[in-house]
Amino acid sequence: MRARAPGTRCGERGDEAFAGSANRAVACGRCIDGGLAIGTELDVDLVGISAITHTDPRAYDIANRFRDRGVPVVLGGVHRRLMPDEATRHADCGVTGCAEGTPQLMLDHDAGALRPRYDQARAFSLAGRRCPKRELLPGTDHALLHTIEATRGCIHRCDFCVAPSAWGQPLQRPVCEAIDDIRQMGARRLVFVDLNPIADVAYAKELFSALIPIEIAWSGLATTLIARDPELLDLAARSGCRDLLLGFECGARGASSRATGATSTASPLCSNPRA
């Protein structure tokens, strides 16, 4: 279950990715959008909720109602990692880090020995992971089901961004595995949910090159650094890139960037007209 605010919905990767990597106990599970009406009379023996900070009040409310019925609740997500003590008051168990990196959780639940806290394994990797169980998503309530994640985290440590604290060291999925996942989806248009897929330029070029033969259209995020590498920008376009969301902390001349401490001498939009 993912607690979300009302609005346009798309297929996420947290809960269904965990379901794909977990043992048989999740085989008959359900993914439910917490931004929609939820009946806490659901016949379940374990509830997992992933939430970010602004949806945590909703997540806590759902968790408390299930716990009042005696159903154990596991809380995860960015806010749980940043504020573990607060989250603990509303759950029987908390996950810090990526839930796919805590396989023992479901084994302990099956054995009736759920622990209060599970931390992502130090050696966690995106390599060799099963594909997310997207069939668990309620398709009629989601505008877009086709999302993909090739990388997780970001190499930059901007002090206004939660990524360094929430995700830690950046991770990469082997390009061949990401391509296999896309082929398995059979989608003609999808969204990369990666925070910064071009952080490792060599990896990004390999990924974009592998996307070209698939002939899909995709959207995603990037930094303006993509415009400083003509080859990378060209590969992105040829691979099917149609939309990129770029973030700017400040584009004013002479402004000091909290990301690097450097002083801006020109607006990124002016210095990178192709971005």
C-alpha positions, 0 to 999 in steps of 0.5 A: 500500500502506498499513501498518496495525495489525491490527483493523477496516479501512475504506477509506482515501484516500491510496493510492487517491487518488494512483492516481486522480490519477496517470498511466496507470502506475497503471491496473493497480495494486493497493492492499494493506493492510499490516496483512494478510499480504503476499507480497513475491513480488508481480510489481510494478515499483514499491511505494508505502507510506504509514504513520503512526508506530506502523505504520512498523516494519511499513512498513520491514520490507515496504519492505526485503523488496521492496528486497532483490528489487530492487523500488524503494520509495516511502515517504510518510505522516505519519511520512515528513514528520516524520522524512524522514532516518529513512525515507530509509534504508528507501526509494529515494524519499520523498514529503513532503506529499500524494502527489497533489501530486507527479505528476512521480513516476510520469513519472520512474519511467516514464522510469527517472529516479526522484529520491530525494525529491518534495515536494508542489507549493506550489500543490497544491489539492483542486479538480479532483482525480479521484475515488479509485480505490476499486476498487483496495481489497481489499473482502473485507478491509475493513469499510467502503469508503465514505469521503470527504474534503471538507477536509484539515488544520485551522485550529487549531494545537494543540501536542498534534496532528500536523496542523499539522506534517503537513498544513500549510495547510488545504485545501478541496474544492469542495462540488460535487466532494465531492457528485459523488464521493458520488453516484458511490459510490452509498453510503447510509452513509459516513464523512468522514475530515476532521480538522475539517470544521467549521473553516470554518463557512460551508463546513461549512454549504454542505456540509451543506446540499448533503448534505440532498437526497442522504439519506445517513447519515454519521459523522465528526469535529468539535470542540465548537464545533459545539454553539455554532452552533445552525444548524450543528448543525441542518444537520449533523443534517438532512444525515444526521449520525449519529455525531461523534467529539469530542476533549477535551484536558482538561475540568477546571475551571481547567485550562490548555489547551495548545491556546489557553493559556486556562484552562477555567472549565467542562467542555465537556460541561457548557457544550455539553450538545447536543454 
